C-alpha cells in the first residue's frame, strides 16, 4: 500500500513539475511576447477528446525542451476561454499546433506524437539553412534524415531561390548547405552552384530547364520514393500533385500475401524509378481507416489503390494484380485515362462521405450501448421534429389569419356595394 501511495505521489509530482514548463496563454499573449521569442503553442478546447489525449505528451515536450536548453517556449491556450488569440491565428479545429518565430507562423500538420512534434520544433527553431562544414557532419546528417536537400556552391541567385524555398517548406524538411569538398567523392556534379537531394540511397540534381520552379521541385522530392505512410504524410503528399500507389496491409501480422504486395510495390518503385518518379509516390499503409473513409467501405486486405489527394479521388485495379507487369499496367492505365477515377470532392460525394462518417461513428455506440445510442440519436431527431411542428403550426396560424383578413375584406366590399346601390336608387 505504501509503495502504491509513493508511486502515485511521484506521478503527481512529475506531472506538476512538467506542467511548470508549459504556460497557459490568454488573449494578452501577443501584447507581452518578445520580438525574438520562439513559441510552440497548442490550441485546445475542454470538450475535445484528442486534446485531452495530447495533454500529457505536450507537458513531456515542454519539460524535454527545457532540459535540452532549447530557446523554444511551450504554451497552450483554451480557445473557448481566449477566443481573441485563437482568432489571431485563424484556428479552425482542435488540437491545433503551431510555432511562432519572429512573427512568422508555422502550422504543424504531422502526427500528434512526441517525436513528430519535437522534430518539428527542432527544425523550425533552428537555422533556416544548416551549414555542413565537414564530411563527418555530412555523414551524420545523412544517417538522421531519409531525405536531405543540400545547396552546394557560393552565393548566387540559385541560393536566393533556395533560401526562399526553405522559408516556405521548413515545416516539412531540413535544408543544408555545403562546399564541394565536404561531399563524398562519389557525388558527381556537372557544375556549381547546384541543389542536390539525397534520398533512396542515391542523389538527384535540380535542373531549372528540366524541373521548373525550385520550390515546386523540392516540394515533390521531399518524400522518399517508397516508405511507410500514415494519414498525415498521405495528406501532405497531396500538395505535391503526385499520385500515391499504396499497398494496404494488415496492421499487426504481415502474412505471405501482404508481404508479396509490399515487395511488389517496393520493387516497382526501385526498378522503374526514372519512369514513374515524376508521377508517383510509392508506399504501404498498415492502418486502413483513412482509406476506408475515402472509398466509404471496409476494404479487404491486402489491397492495391492509387490515391489522388488533390481532389480526394482514387483508382482501383480492373482485375487481380499478382505480377509486376499487372501492376505496371494498372499504373499506365491511370496515367493514360483508361482506368476511371472514382470518389472526388463534389457535393454529392461530400454528402455520401458525411453519411458514411456518421454511420461509422454511431455504429460502435449502438453496438456497445444501444440505449445510450438511441438516446443520442433520439434527442436531435426529437428537437428537429418539434421545430418542424412549430414551423407548421405557425404557418397554419398565418394562413388562418390571412383567411380571416380575406373574409373581412370581402364583407367590407359587399357593404360598400350595398351603400352604393342604395344611393343610386335614391
C-alpha positions as CSV (number, residue, x, y, z in Angstrom):
1,X,0.0,0.0,0.0
2,X,2.9,2.3,0.9
3,X,4.6,1.6,-2.4
4,X,1.4,2.4,-4.3
5,X,1.0,5.7,-2.5
6,X,4.6,6.6,-3.1
7,X,4.2,5.7,-6.8
8,X,1.0,7.9,-7.1
9,X,2.7,10.8,-5.3
10,X,5.8,10.5,-7.6
11,X,3.5,10.6,-10.6
12,X,1.7,13.6,-9.4
13,X,5.0,15.4,-8.6
14,X,6.3,14.6,-12.1
15,X,3.2,15.9,-13.7
16,X,3.3,19.1,-11.7
17,X,6.9,19.5,-12.5
18,X,6.3,19.0,-16.2
19,X,3.3,21.4,-16.1
20,X,5.6,24.1,-14.9
21,X,7.3,24.2,-18.3
22,X,4.0,24.8,-20.2
23,X,2.5,28.2,-19.9
24,X,-1.3,28.9,-20.2
25,X,-1.7,31.7,-22.7
26,X,-4.6,34.1,-22.9
27,X,-5.7,37.0,-25.2
28,X,-2.9,39.3,-23.8
29,X,-0.2,37.0,-25.2
30,X,0.5,39.0,-28.4
31,X,1.0,42.2,-26.4
32,X,3.5,40.8,-23.9
33,X,5.6,38.4,-26.1
34,X,9.1,39.4,-27.1
35,X,10.0,40.2,-30.7
36,X,12.7,37.4,-30.7
37,X,10.7,34.8,-28.8
38,X,10.0,31.4,-30.3
39,X,6.8,29.7,-29.1
40,X,5.4,26.3,-29.6
41,X,1.6,26.6,-28.9
42,X,-1.2,24.1,-28.7
43,X,-4.8,25.4,-29.1
44,X,-7.4,23.2,-27.4
45,X,-11.0,23.0,-26.3
46,X,-12.0,21.5,-22.9
47,X,-14.5,19.1,-24.6
48,X,-12.0,17.8,-27.2
49,X,-11.1,14.2,-26.6
50,X,-8.0,14.4,-28.9
51,X,-6.8,17.5,-26.9
52,X,-7.0,15.5,-23.7
53,X,-5.0,12.7,-25.2
54,X,-2.3,15.1,-26.3
55,X,-2.1,16.9,-23.0
56,X,0.4,14.6,-21.2
57,X,2.5,14.4,-24.4
58,X,2.5,18.2,-24.5
59,X,3.8,18.5,-21.0
60,X,6.6,16.0,-21.7
61,X,7.6,18.1,-24.7
62,X,7.7,21.2,-22.5
63,X,9.9,19.5,-20.0
64,X,12.3,18.0,-22.5
65,X,12.8,21.2,-24.5
66,X,13.6,23.0,-21.3
67,X,16.1,20.3,-20.2
68,X,17.8,20.5,-23.6
69,X,18.2,24.2,-23.2
70,X,16.1,24.9,-26.3
71,X,15.0,28.5,-26.9
72,X,11.5,27.3,-27.7
73,X,9.0,28.2,-25.1
74,X,5.9,25.9,-24.8
75,X,2.4,27.2,-24.3
76,X,-1.2,26.2,-24.6
77,X,-4.4,28.2,-24.9
78,X,-8.0,27.3,-24.3
79,X,-9.6,28.6,-27.5
80,X,-13.0,28.8,-25.8
81,X,-11.7,31.0,-22.9
82,X,-9.4,33.1,-25.1
83,X,-11.2,33.4,-28.4
84,X,-9.2,36.5,-29.4
85,X,-5.9,34.6,-29.5
86,X,-7.5,31.8,-31.5
87,X,-8.9,34.3,-33.9
88,X,-5.5,35.9,-34.3
89,X,-4.1,32.6,-35.6
90,X,-7.3,31.5,-37.5
91,X,-7.8,28.4,-35.5
92,X,-10.5,26.2,-37.1
93,X,-10.0,22.8,-35.4
94,X,-8.6,21.2,-32.3
95,X,-6.0,20.4,-31.3
96,X,-4.1,23.0,-33.4
97,X,-0.3,23.1,-33.1
98,X,1.8,26.0,-34.4
99,X,5.2,27.6,-33.9
100,X,5.6,31.4,-33.8
101,X,9.1,32.5,-34.7
102,X,9.8,36.3,-35.2
103,X,6.1,36.9,-36.1
104,X,6.1,34.1,-38.7
105,X,3.6,31.4,-38.1
106,X,4.4,27.7,-39.0
107,X,1.5,25.3,-38.7
108,X,2.2,21.7,-37.7
109,X,0.2,19.1,-39.7
110,X,2.1,15.9,-38.8
111,X,1.2,13.1,-36.4
112,X,0.4,14.1,-32.8
113,X,3.3,12.2,-31.3
114,X,6.2,13.4,-29.1
115,X,8.8,12.5,-31.7
116,X,7.0,14.2,-34.6
117,X,6.4,17.4,-32.7
118,X,9.9,17.5,-31.2
119,X,11.4,17.1,-34.7
120,X,9.1,19.9,-36.0
121,X,10.2,22.2,-33.1
122,X,13.9,21.4,-33.7
123,X,13.6,22.0,-37.5
124,X,11.7,25.3,-37.3
125,X,13.5,26.8,-34.3
126,X,17.0,26.1,-35.7
127,X,18.8,27.9,-38.6
128,X,16.8,28.0,-41.8
129,X,19.8,26.5,-43.7
130,X,22.2,24.5,-41.7
131,X,25.9,24.5,-42.7
132,X,27.8,21.2,-43.1
133,X,31.4,22.0,-42.7
134,X,33.0,18.5,-42.8
135,X,32.4,15.1,-44.3
136,X,31.7,13.7,-40.8
137,X,28.9,16.3,-40.3
138,X,27.5,15.4,-43.8
139,X,27.5,11.7,-43.0
140,X,25.9,12.3,-39.6
141,X,23.1,14.3,-41.2
142,X,22.6,11.6,-43.8
143,X,22.2,9.0,-41.1
144,X,19.5,11.0,-39.4
145,X,17.4,12.1,-42.4
146,X,15.7,9.9,-45.1
147,X,15.6,13.0,-47.4
148,X,18.1,15.8,-47.3
149,X,18.4,18.9,-49.5
150,X,21.9,20.5,-49.9
151,X,22.9,23.7,-51.6
152,X,26.5,23.4,-53.0
153,X,28.5,26.4,-54.1
154,X,29.0,30.1,-53.5
155,X,26.3,32.9,-53.2
156,X,24.2,33.1,-56.3
157,X,20.6,33.7,-57.5
158,X,20.1,30.0,-57.1
159,X,20.9,30.3,-53.4
160,X,18.4,33.1,-53.1
161,X,15.8,30.9,-54.6
162,X,16.9,28.1,-52.3
163,X,16.5,30.3,-49.2
164,X,13.1,31.4,-50.3
165,X,12.0,27.7,-50.8
166,X,13.4,26.9,-47.3
167,X,11.3,29.7,-45.7
168,X,8.2,28.1,-47.2
169,X,8.9,24.4,-46.8
170,X,10.9,24.3,-43.5
171,X,7.9,22.8,-41.8
172,X,8.3,19.6,-43.8
173,X,12.0,19.1,-44.4
174,X,15.5,20.1,-43.5
175,X,17.8,22.4,-45.6
176,X,21.6,22.3,-45.7
177,X,24.5,24.0,-47.4
178,X,28.0,22.7,-48.1
179,X,31.1,23.3,-50.1
180,X,32.1,20.8,-52.8
181,X,34.9,19.2,-50.8
182,X,32.5,18.3,-48.0
183,X,30.5,15.9,-50.2
184,X,31.6,12.3,-50.7
185,X,33.8,11.8,-53.8
186,X,31.1,9.5,-55.3
187,X,28.9,12.6,-55.8
188,X,29.4,14.0,-59.2
189,X,28.2,17.5,-60.0
190,X,28.3,18.8,-63.6
191,X,28.5,22.4,-62.5
192,X,28.2,24.7,-59.5
193,X,26.2,26.1,-57.8
194,X,23.8,23.2,-57.5
195,X,20.9,22.0,-55.4
196,X,21.0,18.2,-54.6
197,X,18.5,16.0,-52.9
198,X,19.9,12.8,-51.2
199,X,17.4,10.0,-50.8
200,X,16.7,6.4,-51.5
201,X,20.4,5.6,-51.3
202,X,21.2,7.9,-54.2
203,X,21.0,11.6,-55.2
204,X,19.3,13.8,-57.8
205,X,20.5,17.2,-59.0
206,X,18.0,20.0,-59.7
207,X,17.8,21.3,-63.3
208,X,15.8,24.5,-63.9
209,X,15.4,23.6,-67.5
210,X,14.0,20.1,-66.8
211,X,12.4,20.5,-63.3
212,X,11.0,24.1,-63.5
213,X,10.3,26.0,-60.3
214,X,12.8,25.2,-57.5
215,X,10.2,25.3,-54.7
216,X,7.8,23.1,-56.6
217,X,10.6,20.6,-57.3
218,X,11.6,20.5,-53.6
219,X,8.0,20.0,-52.6
220,X,7.7,17.0,-54.8
221,X,11.0,15.5,-53.8
222,X,10.7,15.8,-50.1
223,X,9.4,12.3,-49.5
224,X,11.2,9.0,-50.1
225,X,10.1,7.2,-53.2
226,X,9.0,4.2,-51.2
227,X,8.1,4.3,-47.5
228,X,5.6,3.5,-44.8
229,X,2.9,6.2,-45.0
230,X,0.4,7.4,-42.4
231,X,-2.6,9.5,-42.9
232,X,-0.8,12.8,-42.1
233,X,2.0,12.0,-44.6
234,X,-0.6,11.0,-47.2
235,X,-2.4,14.3,-46.7
236,X,0.9,16.2,-47.1
237,X,1.7,14.4,-50.3
238,X,-1.4,15.8,-51.8
239,X,0.2,19.2,-52.1
240,X,2.9,17.8,-54.5
241,X,0.4,16.9,-57.2
242,X,1.8,13.4,-57.4
243,X,-0.3,10.2,-57.3
244,X,0.3,7.7,-54.5
245,X,0.4,4.0,-55.1
246,X,-0.4,2.2,-51.9
247,X,-0.2,-1.4,-50.7
248,X,-2.7,-1.7,-47.9
249,X,-1.5,-4.3,-45.4
250,X,-2.6,-5.9,-42.1
251,X,-1.8,-3.8,-39.1
252,X,-0.3,-6.5,-36.8
253,X,0.7,-9.5,-38.8
254,X,2.0,-9.5,-42.3
255,X,1.0,-12.8,-43.9
256,X,2.6,-14.1,-47.1
257,X,0.2,-12.4,-49.4
258,X,0.7,-9.0,-47.8
259,X,4.4,-9.4,-47.9
260,X,4.2,-10.1,-51.7
261,X,2.1,-7.0,-52.2
262,X,4.6,-4.9,-50.3
263,X,7.5,-6.3,-52.2
264,X,5.7,-5.8,-55.5
265,X,5.3,-2.1,-54.9
266,X,8.8,-1.7,-53.5
267,X,10.3,-3.5,-56.5
268,X,8.4,-1.3,-59.0
269,X,9.5,1.8,-57.1
270,X,13.1,0.8,-57.3
271,X,13.3,-0.7,-60.8
272,X,11.2,1.8,-62.6
273,X,12.1,4.9,-60.6
274,X,13.1,7.0,-63.6
275,X,9.9,6.2,-65.5
276,X,7.4,6.9,-62.7
277,X,9.3,9.2,-60.3
278,X,7.7,12.4,-61.6
279,X,4.1,11.0,-61.4
280,X,4.0,8.6,-58.3
281,X,5.0,8.1,-54.7
282,X,5.1,4.5,-53.6
283,X,4.4,3.2,-50.1
284,X,2.4,1.0,-47.8
285,X,-0.1,1.6,-45.0
286,X,-0.9,-0.7,-42.1
287,X,-3.9,1.4,-40.9
288,X,-6.8,1.3,-43.3
289,X,-9.2,3.6,-41.5
290,X,-8.3,6.6,-43.7
291,X,-8.7,4.7,-47.0
292,X,-11.9,3.1,-45.7
293,X,-13.3,6.6,-45.2
294,X,-12.1,7.6,-48.7
295,X,-13.7,4.7,-50.5
296,X,-16.6,4.6,-48.0
297,X,-16.3,0.8,-47.5
298,X,-14.3,-1.6,-45.4
299,X,-11.6,-2.8,-47.7
300,X,-10.4,-6.4,-47.6
301,X,-6.6,-6.6,-47.0
302,X,-4.2,-6.8,-48.7
303,X,-5.3,-4.2,-51.2
304,X,-3.9,-2.0,-54.0
305,X,-5.1,1.5,-54.5
306,X,-3.8,4.7,-56.2
307,X,-4.8,7.9,-54.5
308,X,-5.1,11.4,-55.9
309,X,-5.1,13.6,-52.8
310,X,-5.5,16.9,-54.8
311,X,-9.2,16.0,-55.3
312,X,-9.9,13.1,-52.9
313,X,-10.1,10.7,-55.9
314,X,-8.8,7.2,-56.1
315,X,-8.2,4.4,-58.7
316,X,-8.8,0.7,-58.2
317,X,-7.3,-2.1,-60.5
318,X,-9.7,-3.5,-63.0
319,X,-8.6,-7.1,-62.2
320,X,-6.3,-9.1,-60.0
321,X,-2.8,-7.7,-59.5
322,X,-0.3,-10.5,-58.8
323,X,2.7,-9.7,-61.0
324,X,4.9,-6.7,-61.7
325,X,3.5,-6.4,-65.2
326,X,-0.1,-6.3,-64.0
327,X,0.9,-3.5,-61.5
328,X,2.6,-1.5,-64.3
329,X,-0.5,-1.9,-66.5
330,X,-2.6,-0.6,-63.7
331,X,-0.3,2.5,-63.3
332,X,-0.2,3.1,-67.0
333,X,-4.0,2.8,-67.2
334,X,-4.3,5.6,-64.6
335,X,-1.9,7.8,-66.4
336,X,-3.5,7.4,-69.9
337,X,-7.1,7.6,-68.5
338,X,-8.2,4.1,-69.3
339,X,-8.7,3.4,-65.6
340,X,-11.6,5.6,-64.4
341,X,-11.2,7.8,-61.3
342,X,-13.6,7.3,-58.5
343,X,-14.5,9.4,-55.5
344,X,-13.7,13.1,-55.7
345,X,-14.9,16.1,-53.6
346,X,-18.1,17.0,-55.4
347,X,-21.2,18.0,-53.4
348,X,-22.9,14.5,-53.8
349,X,-19.7,12.8,-52.8
350,X,-19.3,15.0,-49.7
351,X,-22.9,14.2,-48.6
352,X,-22.2,10.5,-49.1
353,X,-19.0,10.8,-47.1
354,X,-20.8,12.7,-44.3
355,X,-23.4,9.9,-44.1
356,X,-20.7,7.2,-44.1
357,X,-18.7,9.0,-41.3
358,X,-21.8,9.4,-39.2
359,X,-22.6,5.7,-39.7
360,X,-19.1,4.7,-38.7
361,X,-19.2,7.0,-35.6
362,X,-22.6,5.8,-34.4
363,X,-22.3,2.0,-35.1
364,X,-19.8,1.3,-32.2
365,X,-22.1,3.3,-29.8
366,X,-25.2,1.2,-30.8
367,X,-23.2,-2.0,-30.5
368,X,-21.7,-1.3,-27.1
369,X,-24.5,0.8,-25.5
370,X,-27.7,0.6,-27.6
371,X,-29.8,2.5,-25.1
372,X,-27.3,5.4,-25.0
373,X,-27.1,5.3,-28.8
374,X,-30.9,5.6,-29.1
375,X,-30.9,8.5,-26.7
376,X,-28.0,10.1,-28.6
377,X,-29.8,9.8,-31.9
378,X,-33.3,10.4,-30.5
379,X,-32.6,13.8,-28.9
380,X,-31.6,15.7,-32.1
381,X,-34.4,13.9,-34.0
382,X,-37.0,14.9,-31.4
383,X,-35.7,18.5,-31.4
384,X,-35.9,18.5,-35.2
385,X,-39.5,17.1,-35.2
386,X,-40.5,19.7,-32.6
387,X,-39.1,22.6,-34.6
388,X,-40.9,21.3,-37.7
389,X,-44.1,21.1,-35.8
390,X,-43.7,24.7,-34.5
391,X,-43.0,25.9,-38.1
392,X,-46.0,24.1,-39.5
393,X,-48.2,25.4,-36.7
394,X,-47.0,29.0,-37.2
395,X,-47.6,28.7,-40.9
396,X,-51.2,27.3,-40.4
397,X,-51.9,30.2,-38.0
398,X,-50.6,32.7,-40.5
399,X,-52.8,31.1,-43.2
400,X,-55.9,31.3,-40.9
401,X,-55.2,35.0,-40.2
402,X,-54.9,35.6,-44.0
403,X,-58.2,33.8,-44.5
404,X,-59.9,35.9,-41.8
405,X,-58.5,39.0,-43.4
406,X,-59.8,37.9,-46.8
407,X,-63.3,37.3,-45.3
408,X,-63.3,40.7,-43.6
409,X,-62.2,42.4,-46.9
410,X,-65.0,40.7,-48.8
411,X,-67.6,41.7,-46.2
412,X,-66.3,45.3,-46.4
413,X,-66.5,45.4,-50.2
414,X,-70.0,43.9,-50.0
415,X,-71.2,46.6,-47.6
416,X,-69.7,49.3,-49.8
417,X,-71.6,47.9,-52.9
418,X,-74.9,47.9,-51.0
419,X,-74.5,51.5,-49.9
420,X,-73.6,52.5,-53.4
421,X,-76.7,50.7,-54.7
422,X,-78.9,52.5,-52.2
423,X,-77.6,55.9,-53.2
424,X,-78.3,55.2,-56.9
425,X,-81.9,54.1,-56.2
426,X,-82.5,57.3,-54.1
